Amino acid sequence: MKELAETMVRWLAQRESFVLATLVARAGSAPRAAGARMLFRKDGTSVGTIGGGLLDAQAEESATELFTRRGTVARRFSLAGEQVSELDMVCGGDVEVLVEFVDAMDPRHKDLYEGVLEAVGNAEKAWLLTQLPASSGKLGQVHRCLVRQDGSVTGGVTSQWSVGVGRGSPIGLFGAEPDLSESCIDLASAKKPILIESGHHRLLVEPVLGSTAVYIFGAGHISRQLAPLCKLVGFETVVLDDRAEFASAERFGTVDQLVVLDSFQQALGDLVIPDDSFVVIVTRGHRHDRAVLAWALRANAAYIGMIGSMRKRDAVYRALAGEGFSTGDFSRIHSPIGLSIGAETPEEIAVCIVAELIQVRAER
């Protein structure tokens, strides 16, 4: 959501209107989950995808209409039948897509998505709520708001919905009196996009999630292939090494941050990372690996992976056991790192590591 929100804020600041397509529900084996988004400009260019192929093309057709008609419409698309078969699509099922014209002259849009970016940047819990049109296929208006952990609301929806954020009383949206009926939602329980229905009212609830950060220790040949892939699949990517000539912009031009450590053994004590961060250990030696691994276990990182053979891993574990680490600590470590796909070259090894990172992120 972060990258698309950045694009939307930039276009709105430039006074450029666009059409936003959001996948709100699916049945069967549709290729993307609820919350997938795609942006369309009037010149026909687009950013993002809601499923590729026929689905993106159908969304584009609806977007073209809305540049003239404006407003918002919910469309139901079927990924089955002769047309899908002719296009060799392997997914089937049905999806509902909200297609809306976003008017750059309306300042509420910019305020809303600036709020999304601020919440992501501050690693603050927040939820995006979108009230959907009551009838599919009919032109209408969308109502959307951002609810933060502290209970503040940017924007609003027009029905009787009330929400809670895991503590205190529910919040009435758009000035409505909160009630404790079926229209009261505990946002803290929404870990992924969900569609909630109450009578004729439907509400899409999406947790606003920042990018998971991956800290890559070591700036050698594996990291040089690994870092761009991590960035490409949506991780905030940080590369750390004790050699300035290796941890350089010339070698890692696309990463979010480069950190040159005084040493792996001494500099890590001052480094603080969020507890949902991923740590990848690909340094140039056992001694450095051991130092970073001990630090990562104490930092309670969400994912810890270390490169190397099982023989090397066991030697590192024995040394750390002498420092007081337990079998339970070692069970948290992915080593040898990456999915087992027979990787040998640095490029292949980078692919198998990123595949495991994606898998762990999806499971979380």
QUIMOZI-V937996 format. One record per residue. N is the residue number from 1. PSI is psi in degrees with one decimal (none if undefined). Layout:
<<N	PSI> <N	PSI>>
This chain:
<<1	-30.3> <2	-48.3> <3	-41.8> <4	-37.5> <5	-39.0> <6	-41.6> <7	-42.7> <8	-44.3> <9	-40.2> <10	-45.4> <11	-40.6> <12	-37.7> <13	-28.9> <14	6.3> <15	38.0> <16	115.4> <17	158.5> <18	175.8> <19	133.4> <20	125.5> <21	126.7> <22	126.1> <23	118.9> <24	-21.7> <25	152.4> <26	152.0> <27	135.1> <28	-153.0> <29	51.5> <30	148.3> <31	-26.6> <32	155.7> <33	168.7> <34	141.6> <35	-13.9> <36	141.5> <37	158.1> <38	138.7> <39	141.2> <40	132.8> <41	163.9> <42	-25.5> <43	1.5> <44	-10.0> <45	157.3> <46	161.6> <47	133.7> <48	-175.6> <49	148.8> <50	7.7> <51	-9.4> <52	172.5> <53	-127.9> <54	-39.8> <55	-45.8> <56	-38.4> <57	-39.9> <58	-39.3> <59	-40.1> <60	-38.6> <61	-43.1> <62	-37.7> <63	-41.5> <64	-41.3> <65	-40.5> <66	-22.4> <67	-23.3> <68	-45.1> <69	-25.3> <70	-171.6> <71	-163.7> <72	145.0> <73	140.3> <74	124.8> <75	141.6> <76	126.1> <77	139.1> <78	125.0> <79	61.5> <80	169.8> <81	-174.0> <82	-39.8> <83	-40.6> <84	-40.9> <85	-39.5> <86	-28.8> <87	4.5> <88	35.6> <89	129.7> <90	-13.8> <91	145.5> <92	177.4> <93	-169.7> <94	148.2> <95	155.0> <96	130.0> <97	128.3> <98	119.8> <99	120.5> <100	140.1> <101	125.1> <102	108.9> <103	117.7> <104	-17.2> <105	-10.4> <106	109.1> <107	-15.6> <108	-32.5> <109	-47.7> <110	-42.3> <111	-42.1> <112	-50.1> <113	-23.2> <114	-36.6> <115	-38.5> <116	-47.2> <117	-37.3> <118	-42.1> <119	-41.5> <120	-45.5> <121	-31.9> <122	4.9> <123	40.3> <124	137.0> <125	133.1> <126	161.7> <127	136.8> <128	122.2> <129	128.5> <130	119.3> <131	123.0> <132	152.7> <133	145.8> <134	-31.4> <135	134.5> <136	139.3> <137	-9.4> <138	138.5> <139	134.7> <140	-156.9> <141	146.1> <142	146.2> <143	129.9> <144	148.7> <145	161.0> <146	124.3> <147	125.4> <148	167.6> <149	-34.1> <150	0.6> <151	-5.8> <152	148.4> <153	130.8> <154	121.8> <155	-162.2> <156	162.3> <157	160.4> <158	-1.0> <159	-168.2> <160	11.9> <161	141.3> <162	149.3> <163	155.9> <164	154.8> <165	30.3> <166	-2.9> <167	153.6> <168	-164.0> <169	158.9> <170	158.9> <171	127.5> <172	132.1> <173	131.9> <174	32.8> <175	0.5> <176	148.5> <177	127.0> <178	143.0> <179	175.0> <180	30.5> <181	-170.0> <182	-12.2> <183	5.5> <184	126.8> <185	132.8> <186	102.2> <187	-30.6> <188	-22.3> <189	-8.8> <190	99.3> <191	-15.9> <192	167.0> <193	132.2> <194	148.6> <195	122.9> <196	134.2> <197	137.4> <198	103.7> <199	-126.1> <200	-0.9> <201	138.3> <202	137.2> <203	125.8> <204	122.1> <205	121.6> <206	119.9> <207	136.0> <208	113.7> <209	132.7> <210	168.9> <211	134.3> <212	133.9> <213	135.0> <214	125.2> <215	113.1> <216	111.0> <217	117.0> <218	130.7> <219	35.2> <220	-155.1> <221	-32.7> <222	-47.2> <223	-36.2> <224	-31.0> <225	-31.3> <226	-44.7> <227	-47.5> <228	-34.5> <229	-41.7> <230	-44.0> <231	-40.4> <232	-34.7> <233	15.3> <234	9.6> <235	141.1> <236	123.8> <237	124.9> <238	129.0> <239	131.9> <240	137.3> <241	163.2> <242	11.9> <243	111.0> <244	-32.7> <245	-18.7> <246	-45.4> <247	69.0> <248	156.5> <249	-28.9> <250	-34.3> <251	-28.4> <252	65.3> <253	-18.3> <254	-5.5> <255	163.7> <256	-31.9> <257	140.7> <258	133.2> <259	124.0> <260	114.1> <261	150.0> <262	-42.2> <263	155.4> <264	-30.9> <265	-34.4> <266	-29.0> <267	-17.3> <268	-20.8> <269	-26.7> <270	-2.2> <271	124.1> <272	131.8> <273	152.8> <274	150.0> <275	-4.6> <276	12.4> <277	156.8> <278	139.1> <279	125.1> <280	124.1> <281	107.8> <282	50.6> <283	-177.4> <284	5.3> <285	157.1> <286	-41.9> <287	-42.2> <288	-41.6> <289	-45.0> <290	-41.9> <291	-44.7> <292	-40.1> <293	-43.6> <294	-42.3> <295	-43.8> <296	-37.8> <297	-40.5> <298	-32.4> <299	-9.1> <300	42.7> <301	149.3> <302	-31.7> <303	134.0> <304	120.3> <305	137.7> <306	130.7> <307	156.7> <308	169.1> <309	167.9> <310	-33.0> <311	-45.0> <312	-44.2> <313	-47.8> <314	-35.8> <315	-41.3> <316	-41.9> <317	-40.5> <318	-41.0> <319	-40.7> <320	-29.5> <321	-34.8> <322	-16.9> <323	4.0> <324	0.8> <325	149.7> <326	172.8> <327	-35.4> <328	-38.2> <329	-44.6> <330	-25.7> <331	-16.0> <332	-10.2> <333	136.6> <334	102.4> <335	127.3> <336	144.3> <337	150.0> <338	161.3> <339	145.6> <340	96.7> <341	15.3> <342	27.4> <343	141.2> <344	-46.6> <345	160.8> <346	-38.8> <347	-43.3> <348	-39.8> <349	-40.6> <350	-40.9> <351	-44.3> <352	-32.5> <353	-47.7> <354	-36.6> <355	-41.9> <356	-39.4> <357	-43.3> <358	-42.8> <359	-47.1> <360	-41.3> <361	-42.5> <362	-40.2> <363	-34.0> <364	none>>
